[in-house]
Each structure stands twice: as structure tokens, then as C-alpha cells.
Amino acid sequence: MHHLVLGLPVTVVVPENTSQIARQRIASQGAEMIVQGAAWDEADQYARRLVEEVNGAYIPPFDNPTI
């Protein structure tokens, strides 16, 4: 939600096996969501490539001390 206050775009990449409730929560926070890959590893690889393409920042969903 802080991205809205700061005016920053957010893209969240999730795998196909992400639950509908999780998808709804992500969408309700105003993030663009991309569903990519059958499982986490495939989605993560896609997200890392996307970051390089758009010169963005990768924020890992796990083990991130800032969130």
C-alpha cells in the first residue's frame, strides 16, 4: 500500500498455483499482477528477468528484512 502513497508502480509475479484469495488481496492493493509459471521457481525466474528488462527493483517475498 505504501507504493500508492509514494506514487510507485508495483508489479507482483505469482505462479499459477497462487490461491484466488491471495490474487484478490494483491489486486486490492493496486498492484499489477502477472501470473507466470506453474510453480514458485518459474514465477521467480520470470520476475528476475522482468526486473532487468524494466530496470526495476526486485523485492523478495521471503527473507527480506525491510518488510
Secondary structure by P-SEA (a helix, b strand, c coil): ccccccbbbbbbbbcccccaaaaaaaaaaccccccccccaaaaaaaaaaaaaaacbbbbbccccccc
